[in-house]
């Protein structure tokens, strides 16, 4: 159609998928529905449910092979976004020209009427010498499988395996607890002569610094109960092949080092400059519109990890979590629909900063959940985690498929997670 206009969404993560699905539903109610086309661009063919990567990294092949595990945490974007209004393009974003409204991909270019930048984040190595060469990241399904295979190979060959997890955020805490629980099972049943030592290192005064103090305290207690050494207040200065050098000049030997110490916004090249905050995230308005160094059209939005909104009361930036990205995806869809309907006179909905509920699983069938003023821990919080995961699958998949996928995964991970 010659007068077709594109709403281009860069990224098929939590925010990008929610924006596409919400836009599609709302387009159906408009007379202009056949004029607009939603185009989702991602360098991967699938969407990854990253909150379950720690489970993938600690599930033995005896319980589930790689193919089955991939099936539970990665979802083909064309299947998830199967809709008459949505096209999915598997390609790499090279740059954006905001003035001419063109996205340049590796293999083509796409004009846009509206643009949503939802490219997410990537591992941040902070230019620490040796870190990229010697530490294993945990950002993708392939990373998780690599961690699992490395641990199992080491356990088969050595009497003792020293695992250091660098980074005391949610990913590091979840992985430390799960590796210790899983490792105890492995060494007890399969490789009786091997022992596993797990150390969690963080440069801050406490782990989980962005979360409530009560959560951090409970998490530290839980980790130590599992036999995990928690080292705080020491930053990594350099990583060598078998040794971590701290900024305090002391060293920490290791057999496997896993880096969970930070992510950064994906880099985006544009011919006209966006404004960025100090961590490299795009500055956005309350309506999620990109902030430029010069005045350009307001049809370009950013959401999720690549964007930075601030709490107006505390000045704290939005956390890099799935829930804010999902909420922002819904809001950006509302704003684009309003602009389609009313043009520049459209009312734009604001993103309201809030303290989202969160769940931190820490080894076996144990988790800590913070829901408003209430904190619960133990198996009840672990069950709540499963309910939240089901809720998400229901939001992106047909009902029967979501139930089937969740239940099959639940059967695998309930075998993997020990009680206690």
Helices and strands as residue ranges (DSSP letters): E 5-10, H 14-27, E 36-42, E 46-48, G 50-52, H 53-56, H 66-73, E 74-76, H 77-80, E 86-90, E 93-97, E 102-105, E 109-111, E 114-117, E 121-123, H 131-134, E 136-137, H 141-157, E 160-166, H 170-189, E 195-202, H 213-225, E 229-232, E 236-239, E 243-246, E 251-253, E 256-259, E 263-265, E 269-270, E 282-283, E 300-302, G 304-306, E 307-308, H 322-342, G 343-345, E 358-361, E 367-371, E 374-378, H 379-396, H 399-416
